[in-house]
Amino acid sequence: MITTLKIVFSALLIWVTYVVISTSFKSSLFTEWDSLAAIPWMRATLWDFYANIFIITLWMFYKEKSIFLKVIWLILFVCLGSIATCAYVLIKLFKLKASEGVEELVSKK
């Protein structure tokens, strides 16, 4: 199961990074922000994004002991979204011992 999760999150990290970078070359979010902000689905997507970031951040705050790491990961989650989320989960997956599973991934250590 852990190997499958490593593959899935690695693929997601590569894919979302590719999508963000390739889109950035085609279109600048900063120059198009005014027109995007006028689209109701864009506003809904942003609310959805930040609701997910809130949930993921709560889990990360539960997992991390260092206030420094908590602040760094919070900034990364807000600025990089799924890229940072995939990276965080992959780091946690690769830190698991061979005998550990999903329960240890989501629980506090």
N, C-alpha and C positions, 0 to 999 in steps of 0.2 A: 504494500500500500504506500509506504513512504517513497519508494523508488518511483512509483507512478505519479505521486504528487510532485516529486522533484522534476520529472519530465514535463508534467502539465504546467507548472509554474515557470519553468525555464522557457517553454514554448510561448507562454503568455507574455513573459518579460520581453522576449525577442520580438514578438509580433507587435505589441503595443509600442515599444520603442521605435520600431520601423514605421508604424503608422504615424506617430507623433512627429518624427523627424521628416518623413516624406511630406506630410501635410504642411509642416513649417516651411519647407522649401517652396511650396506652391502658394501659400497664403499666410499672411501675418495676422495673428489673433489681435494684436494691438491696433492695427490699422482698420480692421473690420469689426471692432468691438461694438461700435454704435449701431451698426445694422444688425449684428447678431443679438444684441441686448433687446432689440425690438421684437424678436421672434419669441412667442410664448413657449415653444418647446425648448428653446435655449435656456430660458429662465427655469423651466421645470427640470431640465438636465442638470443645471447648476445646483438647484436645491437637492436633487437626488445625489449628486456627487458629494456635497458637503454632509448630507445625512450619513452616507457610507463612510466618509472620512471620520466622522464623529464616532461611529461604531468601531471602526478599525483602531482608532486612537484609544478608545477605552480599553480594548483588548491589549494593545501595546503597553499602555500605562500599567495594566495588571501584570504583564510579563516582565517589564524592565524595572530594575532596581535604581539605576542611576538617573537622577533628574536631568543631567546633561544629555544622556541618550534619549530620554523622553522628549526633550525640547528639540533635539536634532531630528528625530524621526517625525515629530509633529510637523515641523517645517517641511521636511521632505514629502510627507503625505500630502500636505496642502499644495505644494508647488509642483510635484511630479505625479500625483495621483496614483494610478495603477502601476506605473513604473516602480515607484517606491514601495508600494504594497507588495508587489511580486518579489522585489529584492528582499524585503523584510522577511517574508514567509520563507523564501529560499535560504536565507541565512539561518533561520530557526530550524529548517529541515536538515541542513547540512551539519548543524551542531548536535543533532540527535545521535545517541549511541545506537549501535546495531540492534540492541534489544528493545529500544523504545519505539513507540508508535504514535498514532494521532492523539491519543489521550495526553501524552507528554508534550506534544506540540502545542496544544491549546491550554494546558494547565500551567499553573505557576511553578517555577523551579526555584 
